[in-house]
Amino acid sequence: MLRRYKPKISYRLREIPIKQIKIWKEAQARKLDRENISELAKSIKNEGLLNPPLVQKENKDTYLLMSGQRRLAAMKRLGAKKIPVHLLSKKTEYDLENAKAASVVENIHRNDMNHREIADACKFLTEQVGKSSAAKSMGMSPATLNKYLGFAGVPERLKLLVPSLVSRDEITRLYFIVPNVVKAEKIVQRISSLDHTLRKKYLIALSQTPKSSHQKLLKRARSLRVKQNISLKLSKTNAKKLAIESNKKDIQPDELAGKIISDYLKRKKSRTR
């Protein structure tokens, strides 16, 4: 028997003065794209506000904005004094910290957020609701969340190994590759005696084949040190594509270019056998 769907929140449609809506300071810090706001304002002027912002009551004369900052900005641009809103009912209102978290989550699902904005949102949500809930709310894996959190997301046990055994950047990258604290500690003990350059290559090898043995990773890291400097001249289009892909993979463009060439040579070698 199918269970009847029950919405998690309930609200009623109201019209309230725009000046009574309060925006969280975390949201206020965001820079809204003026061009997009202008386009949204034109759309609202022609078609109306089809999806009103979500708010909840703070006190007699103040409402907290849960979602819809761009829509609110567009209405302000149109010179509106009042705005239709979805007002949360008392039984589904958020408490103070969860209200902030809900507001941040709504902003995360925009297409134009840059890396810094997402990282700040990840940090804020993790502090408010914990890593597991933050990752779930943002629709990303725990590993991806750790990537955005950077050193702040590294467990205290691993932070204690900095700087005596490894650097901040090294432990941050290692934890992203190996999110198991015990395993990460063992790897630190194995690589701490290696020089900085070899440790960097070791982590690259580890990211490519995380299940390989220490000896195989060490061998691969040493082979990566044999580096031939090659200058490649790319077209503007290909250079832009390489920059976009390297940003997605969180590696330098020259490292990604080297990996692409390496993969190509491996495929070519296998075909000639």
C-alpha positions as CSV (number, residue, x, y, z in Angstrom):
1,M,0.0,0.0,0.0
2,L,1.4,3.3,-1.0
3,R,1.9,5.9,1.7
4,R,0.2,9.2,1.1
5,Y,2.6,12.0,0.3
6,K,3.0,14.5,3.1
7,P,4.9,17.7,2.4
8,K,7.7,18.5,4.9
9,I,6.7,22.2,5.1
10,S,3.4,24.0,5.0
11,Y,2.8,27.6,4.1
12,R,0.2,30.1,3.1
13,L,0.4,32.8,0.4
14,R,0.7,36.4,1.8
15,E,1.6,39.8,0.5
16,I,3.9,41.8,2.8
17,P,6.0,45.0,2.6
18,I,9.4,44.4,1.1
19,K,11.1,46.5,3.7
20,Q,10.0,44.0,6.4
21,I,12.0,41.1,4.9
22,K,15.3,40.4,6.5
23,I,18.2,38.7,4.7
24,W,20.8,36.7,6.5
25,K,24.3,38.3,6.6
26,E,25.7,35.1,4.9
27,A,23.4,35.8,2.0
28,Q,24.0,39.5,2.1
29,A,27.7,38.9,1.5
30,R,26.9,37.3,-1.9
31,K,27.3,39.4,-4.9
32,L,24.3,39.1,-7.1
33,D,24.8,39.3,-10.9
34,R,23.3,42.6,-12.0
35,E,22.6,41.5,-15.5
36,N,20.8,38.3,-14.4
37,I,18.7,40.3,-11.9
38,S,17.8,42.8,-14.7
39,E,16.7,39.9,-16.9
40,L,14.7,38.4,-14.1
41,A,13.0,41.7,-13.3
42,K,11.9,42.0,-17.0
43,S,10.5,38.5,-16.8
44,I,8.6,39.3,-13.6
45,K,7.3,42.5,-15.2
46,N,6.0,40.7,-18.2
47,E,4.8,37.4,-16.7
48,G,4.4,38.2,-13.0
49,L,6.1,36.6,-10.0
50,L,5.2,32.9,-10.6
51,N,7.3,31.5,-7.7
52,P,7.1,33.8,-4.6
53,P,10.0,33.8,-2.1
54,L,9.8,31.6,1.0
55,V,9.8,33.5,4.4
56,Q,9.1,32.8,8.0
57,K,8.0,35.2,10.8
58,E,10.7,36.6,13.0
59,N,8.7,39.1,15.1
60,K,5.7,41.4,14.6
61,D,7.3,43.5,11.8
62,T,10.1,41.3,10.5
63,Y,10.2,38.2,8.2
64,L,13.3,36.1,7.6
65,L,14.1,35.2,3.9
66,M,14.5,31.4,3.5
67,S,14.8,31.4,-0.3
68,G,14.3,33.7,-3.2
69,Q,17.0,36.4,-2.8
70,R,17.3,37.0,-6.5
71,R,13.5,37.3,-6.9
72,L,13.4,39.8,-4.0
73,A,16.2,41.8,-5.6
74,A,14.4,41.8,-8.9
75,M,11.2,43.1,-7.3
76,K,13.2,45.8,-5.6
77,R,14.6,46.8,-9.0
78,L,11.0,47.1,-10.3
79,G,10.3,49.5,-7.4
80,A,7.7,47.2,-5.8
81,K,6.7,48.2,-2.2
82,K,5.0,44.9,-1.5
83,I,5.7,41.3,-2.6
84,P,3.7,38.0,-2.5
85,V,5.5,35.4,-0.4
86,H,5.0,31.9,0.9
87,L,4.9,32.3,4.7
88,L,5.9,29.2,6.6
89,S,3.4,27.9,9.1
90,K,4.3,27.8,12.8
91,K,4.6,24.0,12.9
92,T,7.1,23.9,10.1
93,E,9.2,26.9,10.9
94,Y,13.0,26.4,11.3
95,D,14.9,27.1,14.4
96,L,17.5,29.9,14.2
97,E,20.5,27.9,13.0
98,N,18.6,25.5,10.7
99,A,16.8,28.5,9.2
100,K,20.2,29.9,8.2
101,A,21.3,26.5,6.8
102,A,18.1,26.2,4.8
103,S,18.7,29.7,3.3
104,V,22.3,28.8,2.4
105,V,21.2,25.5,0.8
106,E,18.7,27.3,-1.4
107,N,21.5,29.5,-2.7
108,I,23.9,26.6,-3.4
109,H,21.7,25.2,-6.1
110,R,22.3,28.2,-8.4
111,N,24.4,27.5,-11.6
112,D,26.6,30.6,-11.2
113,M,28.2,30.0,-7.8
114,N,32.0,30.2,-7.9
115,H,34.4,27.9,-6.1
116,R,34.9,30.3,-3.2
117,E,31.1,30.8,-2.6
118,I,30.5,27.0,-2.6
119,A,33.5,26.5,-0.2
120,D,32.1,29.2,2.2
121,A,28.6,27.6,2.0
122,C,30.1,24.1,2.8
123,K,32.0,25.4,5.8
124,F,28.9,27.2,7.1
125,L,26.6,24.2,6.7
126,T,29.1,21.8,8.2
127,E,29.3,24.0,11.3
128,Q,25.5,24.2,11.6
129,V,24.3,20.7,10.7
130,G,27.4,18.4,10.5
131,K,29.2,16.9,7.6
132,S,26.8,14.1,6.8
133,S,23.7,16.4,6.7
134,A,25.6,19.2,4.9
135,A,26.7,16.8,2.1
136,K,23.2,15.4,1.7
137,S,21.6,18.9,1.7
138,M,24.0,20.0,-1.0
139,G,23.6,16.9,-3.1
140,M,27.3,16.0,-3.1
141,S,29.4,13.1,-1.7
142,P,31.3,13.4,1.6
143,A,34.6,13.3,-0.5
144,T,33.5,16.3,-2.6
145,L,32.4,18.2,0.6
146,N,35.9,17.6,2.1
147,K,37.4,18.9,-1.1
148,Y,35.5,22.2,-0.7
149,L,36.2,22.3,3.1
150,G,40.0,22.1,2.5
151,F,42.1,22.0,5.6
152,A,39.2,23.0,7.8
153,G,37.5,19.7,7.0
154,V,40.4,17.6,8.0
155,P,39.9,15.6,11.3
156,E,41.8,16.8,14.3
157,R,43.8,13.6,14.5
158,L,45.3,14.3,11.1
159,K,45.8,18.0,11.8
160,L,48.1,17.0,14.6
161,L,50.5,15.5,12.1
162,V,51.1,19.0,10.6
163,P,53.7,20.4,10.2
164,S,56.0,17.8,11.9
165,L,55.3,15.0,9.3
166,V,53.5,16.6,6.4
167,S,52.3,20.0,5.2
168,R,48.7,21.4,5.4
169,D,48.3,21.0,1.7
170,E,49.6,17.4,1.7
171,I,47.3,16.3,4.6
172,T,44.3,18.1,2.9
173,R,44.9,16.3,-0.4
174,L,45.6,13.0,1.3
175,Y,42.4,13.1,3.3
176,F,40.4,13.9,0.1
177,I,41.9,10.8,-1.5
178,V,41.7,8.6,1.6
179,P,38.9,9.8,3.9
180,N,39.6,6.9,6.4
181,V,41.6,8.5,9.3
182,V,43.4,5.3,10.3
183,K,44.5,4.5,6.7
184,A,45.6,8.2,6.2
185,E,47.7,8.1,9.3
186,K,49.5,5.0,8.1
187,I,50.2,6.6,4.7
188,V,51.6,9.7,6.5
189,Q,54.0,7.5,8.4
190,R,55.2,5.9,5.2
191,I,55.7,9.1,3.2
192,S,56.9,11.5,5.9
193,S,60.6,10.7,5.3
194,L,60.3,11.4,1.6
195,D,61.3,14.8,0.2
196,H,58.6,17.3,-0.7
197,T,58.7,16.7,-4.4
198,L,58.5,12.9,-4.1
199,R,55.6,13.2,-1.6
200,K,53.7,15.4,-4.1
201,K,54.2,12.8,-6.8
202,Y,53.3,10.0,-4.4
203,L,49.9,11.7,-3.7
204,I,49.3,12.1,-7.5
205,A,50.0,8.3,-7.9
206,L,47.8,7.6,-4.9
207,S,44.9,9.6,-6.4
208,Q,45.2,7.7,-9.7
209,T,45.4,4.2,-8.2
210,P,44.4,4.4,-4.5
211,K,44.4,0.6,-4.0
212,S,48.0,0.1,-5.1
213,S,50.6,-1.1,-2.6
214,H,53.1,1.4,-1.0
215,Q,56.0,0.0,-3.1
216,K,54.1,0.3,-6.4
217,L,53.0,3.8,-5.5
218,L,56.6,4.7,-4.6
219,K,57.9,3.3,-7.9
220,R,55.2,5.2,-9.8
221,A,56.0,8.4,-7.9
222,R,59.7,8.1,-8.8
223,S,58.9,7.6,-12.4
224,L,56.8,10.7,-12.3
225,R,59.8,12.7,-11.2
226,V,61.5,11.9,-14.5
227,K,60.0,14.9,-16.1
228,Q,60.6,16.3,-19.6
229,N,59.8,19.9,-20.1
230,I,57.7,20.3,-23.2
231,S,56.1,23.5,-24.5
232,L,52.7,23.1,-26.0
233,K,50.9,25.8,-27.9
234,L,47.2,25.5,-27.7
235,S,44.4,27.4,-29.4
236,K,42.4,29.8,-27.2
237,T,39.5,27.4,-27.4
238,N,41.5,24.3,-26.3
239,A,43.4,26.3,-23.6
240,K,40.1,27.4,-22.2
241,K,38.8,23.8,-22.2
242,L,42.0,22.6,-20.5
243,A,41.6,25.2,-17.8
244,I,37.9,24.3,-17.2
245,E,38.7,20.5,-16.9
246,S,41.8,21.1,-14.7
247,N,39.6,23.2,-12.3
248,K,37.0,20.4,-12.2
249,K,39.7,17.9,-11.3
250,D,41.4,20.3,-8.9
251,I,44.9,19.9,-10.6
252,Q,47.2,22.2,-12.4
253,P,46.6,22.5,-16.2
254,D,50.1,21.2,-17.0
255,E,49.5,18.2,-14.8
256,L,46.2,17.5,-16.6
257,A,47.9,17.9,-20.0
258,G,50.6,15.5,-18.9
259,K,48.0,12.9,-17.9
260,I,46.2,13.3,-21.2
261,I,49.4,12.7,-23.1
262,S,50.4,9.8,-20.9
263,D,47.0,8.1,-21.3
264,Y,47.2,8.6,-25.1
265,L,50.7,7.0,-25.2
266,K,49.4,4.0,-23.1
267,R,46.5,3.4,-25.5
268,K,48.8,3.7,-28.5
269,K,51.3,1.3,-26.9
270,S,48.5,-1.3,-26.2
271,R,47.3,-1.1,-29.8
272,T,50.8,-1.9,-31.2
273,R,51.2,-5.1,-29.1
